Amino acid sequence: MSTLRIFIFIYIELIFAIQTVSAVEFFFLAMAMYPEVQKRAQLEIDTVIGNHRLPDFSDRYALPYINATIKETMRWKSVTPLCALTLFIQVSAEFDYHYSSLYVHCGR
């Protein structure tokens, strides 16, 4: 594996890690700026889940307002530079690689 390829994949991993942290920070910012959204989201969680457990992925479709709030946070303050996604696609197309037990040919 070339040094350039390793550097590019590390760079992409860092960008996605930064995106996750930034999205959470923007979510907290949005909840502070729009307390009525926070109250409605909390009401939906309390109504669907209650106080006896934490939400899990099986509750996702029962919480449409929460899903919409999360999607709006990602849309409102997108933190992934488009050049990083383009770079990921270009690098992925230039190299053969293995994923799990699968072999993915570069297509050249």
Buried (B, 14 or more C-beta within 10 A) or exposed (E): EEEEEEEBBEEBEEBEEEBEEBBEEBBEEBBEEEEEBBEBBEEBBEEBBEEEEEEEEEBEEEBEBBEEBBEEBBEEBEBBEEEBEEBBEEBBEEBEBEEEEEEEEEEE
